[in-house]
Amino acid sequence: MLRAWGDRGRRDEAKSVEVTPARLAGTLKAVFFIFASLCAWYSGYLLAELIPDVPLSSAVYSIRSISERPVLRAPAPKRQKCDHWTPCPPNTYAYRLLSGGGRDKYAKICFEDDVLIGEKTGNVARGINIAIVNYVTGKVLAAQYFDMYEGADNSGPMTNFIQSAPSKSLLFMVTHDDGSSRLKEDAKKAIEALGSKEIRNMRFRSSWVFLGAKGFELPAGIQREKVNHSDNAKNRYSGWPAEIQVEGCIPKGPS
Ligand SMILES: *[C@@H]1O[C@H](CO)[C@@H](O)[C@H](O)[C@H]1NC(C)=O
């Protein structure tokens, strides 16, 4: 009897789950694993909720833009007519006159962003280069060069050309190389009549630019004329002074 009980008791003992340290550790591991999985799932869920709905590409872009150093860029300056720094006010004509530099840097006349005389238009040459523009309409009437260094007498034809300009004309003049050697009195008078103060001071290879007005007065403030004389001690090009230029905005007349 006792034995039997004892036997059964031993058998029961054997059947019941023994809580050994190894088993306890295993159970804890399993619980921890489940808990960790839940945490991971929940944090993933939270992240998904928190991250705004943006396409992946832009997310990648914004990550990249964070890693890039911020660069401050000024907006590209807008190019102004005749390469002015600032635009001319409304109701004005933009102009820029540039004399030649030495033999190889060509003179240029720009009016309202059109090159009237220049290397690109192929109508620039040694001597005095002249463009005539209708002051009222802004239309170009004529553009021509007159060699003042050698060849035929070009001073007479140049005088005729200047005098043929109708009243209310703008006359733009620039020298290239030399504009004085064969310049005659009549031409000087005609140019003086347009407002020039320097034409009589011109010397061999002087750089000269001039804006003349026929039949009306230009406002006093605008740049009209500049000259730079050849001086072997100071010349930028051997034998020629630096090129010279004027620019500005001519108020339009009543149309
Ligand atoms: C005239 O030319 C010289 C060089 O030839 C230059 O140093 C000087 O600045 C020029 N003058 C003007 C007013 O541009």
The ligand as an SDF file (V2000), in Angstrom:
LIG
                    3D

 14 14  0  0  0  0  0  0  0  0999 V2000
   44.2360  106.4090  -71.9640 C   0  0  0  0  0  0  0  0  0  0  0  0
   45.1210  105.3510  -72.2800 O   0  0  0  0  0  0  0  0  0  0  0  0
   46.0180  104.9930  -71.2570 C   0  0  0  0  0  0  0  0  0  0  0  0
   46.8870  103.8840  -71.7680 C   0  0  0  0  0  0  0  0  0  0  0  0
   47.2120  104.0560  -73.0830 O   0  0  0  0  0  0  0  0  0  0  0  0
   45.2860  104.5520  -70.0450 C   0  0  0  0  0  0  0  0  0  0  0  0
   46.1870  104.2700  -69.0200 O   0  0  0  0  0  0  0  0  0  0  0  0
   44.3140  105.6290  -69.6190 C   0  0  0  0  0  0  0  0  0  0  0  0
   43.5330  105.1310  -68.5720 O   0  0  0  0  0  0  0  0  0  0  0  0
   43.4200  106.0370  -70.7770 C   0  0  0  0  0  0  0  0  0  0  0  0
   42.5890  107.1290  -70.3890 N   0  0  0  0  0  0  0  0  0  0  0  0
   41.2820  107.0280  -70.3260 C   0  0  0  0  0  0  0  0  0  0  0  0
   40.5630  108.2780  -69.9300 C   0  0  0  0  0  0  0  0  0  0  0  0
   40.7040  105.9970  -70.5730 O   0  0  0  0  0  0  0  0  0  0  0  0
  1  2  1  0
  1 10  1  0
  2  3  1  0
  3  4  1  0
  3  6  1  0
  4  5  1  0
  6  7  1  0
  6  8  1  0
  8  9  1  0
  8 10  1  0
 10 11  1  0
 11 12  1  0
 12 13  1  0
 12 14  2  0
M  END
$$$$
